[in-house]
Amino acid sequence: MSRFHDLLSDYSFHLGLVEFDESLARDACKAGCECGGTLHHSNYPRKPRGLSAALAELYEQRLSFCCDQESCRRRLTPRSVRFLGRRWFAFAMVLLACVLDHGATSKRTAQLKGLLDVSEETLGRWRRWWRRTFPATSVWQELRGLFVPAIRPAEIPRALLERSTITGDGPRVGALLLLMSPLSTGSHRGA
């Protein structure tokens, strides 16, 4: 298996993702609401699947805000590197499982199922999402121009990490999740 499998259970890596999310949330809160109101914490609970008990505690809440103006009360859920929209599994798991599963063989799939406690059907859904849905998103439309030669859909997501110039597996994965964080809000086009 690839060197990235260690990140799936690395507490400090996941703690770093929490810190990324807190930074994104602070920036969103400072910007305030479109109506001019002040944003207050209005986090909501999450129970992602496939994580150890120690890691699951880092994913128990999705950071979110609510406007304090009675006439508005708009909710703002900032970008996240931990959550991929409303999916049940952590964003890093969906990314790294498909990187590790690239060129799927029955042995590799069996190893992943044991490592992540996910079904073969779930792994298949994730593969299809990366290869069919993700290339149609506005996020990929903006990112794909950064890669020369072009990355083919069949090479996603593995090629995204392989082509990164960032040193270190954790920082490389974190930076990629940050680039893809607009996918976490549901406000981008094409997802």
C-alpha positions in Angstrom: 0.0 0.0 0.0 1.1 3.6 -0.6 2.8 5.7 2.0 -0.5 7.8 2.4 -2.2 5.0 4.3 -0.5 6.1 7.5 -2.2 9.5 7.3 -5.6 7.8 7.7 -4.9 7.0 11.3 -2.4 9.8 12.2 -4.0 11.8 15.0 -1.7 14.9 14.4 -2.6 15.0 10.7 -6.3 15.0 11.6 -5.7 17.6 14.3 -4.0 19.7 11.7 -7.2 19.5 9.6 -9.2 20.7 12.5 -6.9 23.7 12.8 -7.3 24.4 9.0 -11.1 24.4 9.5 -10.9 26.7 12.5 -8.8 29.1 10.4 -11.3 29.0 7.5 -14.2 29.6 10.1 -12.4 32.6 11.7 -11.9 34.2 8.3 -15.6 33.6 7.4 -16.8 35.0 10.7 -14.6 38.1 10.4 -16.2 38.8 7.0 -19.7 38.8 8.7 -23.0 38.3 7.1 -24.0 39.8 3.7 -26.7 41.8 5.5 -24.1 43.4 7.8 -25.1 41.4 10.8 -22.7 39.7 13.2 -22.2 35.9 12.9 -22.4 33.7 16.0 -21.4 30.1 16.3 -24.1 27.7 15.4 -22.2 24.4 14.9 -24.0 21.2 14.2 -23.2 17.6 15.2 -21.6 15.2 12.7 -20.9 11.5 13.1 -18.7 10.4 10.2 -18.2 6.7 9.6 -15.1 4.7 9.3 -12.9 6.7 11.9 -11.4 5.3 15.0 -12.9 6.6 18.3 -9.9 8.8 18.9 -10.3 10.4 15.4 -14.1 10.6 15.5 -13.9 13.1 18.4 -12.2 15.5 16.0 -15.1 15.3 13.6 -18.0 15.6 16.0 -18.9 19.2 15.0 -19.2 21.0 11.7 -18.3 24.6 12.2 -21.1 26.9 11.2 -22.5 30.4 12.0 -25.9 32.1 12.1 -26.6 35.9 11.6 -27.7 37.7 14.7 -30.2 40.0 12.7 -33.8 38.9 13.3 -34.6 40.0 9.7 -31.9 37.8 8.3 -30.9 34.8 10.5 -28.9 33.4 7.5 -26.7 30.4 8.2 -23.1 30.4 6.9 -21.2 27.2 6.8 -17.6 27.9 5.9 -15.4 25.8 3.7 -13.9 22.7 5.3 -11.0 20.4 4.8 -12.6 17.7 7.0 -16.0 17.3 5.5 -17.0 16.8 1.8 -20.5 18.3 1.9 -22.9 16.0 3.5 -21.1 12.8 2.9 -20.9 10.3 5.7 -17.1 9.8 5.5 -14.3 12.3 6.2 -13.0 14.2 3.2 -9.4 12.9 3.7 -10.8 9.3 3.7 -12.6 9.8 0.4 -9.5 11.3 -1.1 -6.8 8.9 0.3 -8.9 5.7 -0.2 -9.1 6.4 -3.9 -5.4 7.3 -4.1 -4.6 4.0 -2.3 -7.1 2.2 -4.5 -5.8 3.5 -7.8 -5.4 0.6 -10.2 -7.7 -1.4 -8.0 -6.9 -5.1 -7.5 -8.8 -7.5 -5.3 -5.9 -7.6 -2.9 -5.7 -3.8 -2.7 -9.5 -3.5 -2.3 -9.4 -6.1 0.5 -6.7 -4.2 2.3 -8.6 -0.9 2.1 -11.8 -2.5 3.3 -10.0 -3.7 6.4 -8.1 -0.5 7.0 -11.2 1.8 6.5 -14.1 -0.4 7.4 -15.9 0.5 4.2 -17.7 -1.7 1.7 -16.5 -2.5 -1.8 -19.7 -0.7 -3.0 -18.7 2.5 -1.1 -15.2 2.4 -2.6 -16.8 2.0 -6.0 -19.0 5.0 -5.4 -16.0 7.1 -4.4 -14.0 6.0 -7.5 -16.9 7.0 -9.7 -17.3 10.3 -8.0 -13.6 11.2 -8.5 -13.7 10.1 -12.1 -17.1 11.2 -13.3 -18.6 13.9 -11.0 -15.5 15.7 -9.7 -14.2 16.5 -13.3 -17.5 18.3 -14.0 -17.3 20.6 -10.9 -16.4 24.2 -11.0 -13.6 23.5 -8.6 -11.9 21.1 -11.1 -12.6 23.5 -13.9 -10.5 26.1 -12.1 -7.8 23.7 -10.9 -7.2 21.7 -14.0 -5.3 24.6 -15.7 -2.6 24.3 -13.1 -1.5 20.9 -14.4 0.7 20.6 -17.5 0.4 18.1 -19.0 -3.3 17.8 -18.3 -4.5 15.2 -15.8 -7.0 12.8 -17.3 -10.1 11.9 -15.2 -8.8 8.3 -14.8 -5.7 9.7 -13.0 -7.7 11.6 -10.4 -7.2 11.9 -7.5 -3.8 10.2 -7.4 -2.2 12.5 -9.9 -3.3 15.5 -7.9 -1.0 14.4 -5.1 1.8 13.1 -7.3 2.1 16.4 -9.1 2.2 18.5 -6.0 5.5 20.2 -5.3 4.8 20.5 -1.5 7.2 18.5 0.7 5.8 15.9 3.1 2.7 13.7 2.8 0.6 15.5 5.5 1.2 19.0 4.2 0.7 17.8 0.6 -2.7 16.2 1.4 -3.7 19.2 3.5 -3.0 21.6 0.7 -5.0 19.6 -1.7 -7.9 19.4 0.6 -7.7 23.1 1.1 -7.8 23.7 -2.7 -10.8 21.4 -2.9 -12.5 22.9 0.1 -15.2 24.8 -1.9 -16.7 21.3 -2.5 -17.5 21.2 1.2 -20.1 24.0 1.1 -22.5 22.9 -1.6 -22.4 26.5 -3.0 -20.1 25.7 -5.9 -21.5 24.9 -9.4 -21.4 21.5 -11.0 -21.4 19.1 -8.1 
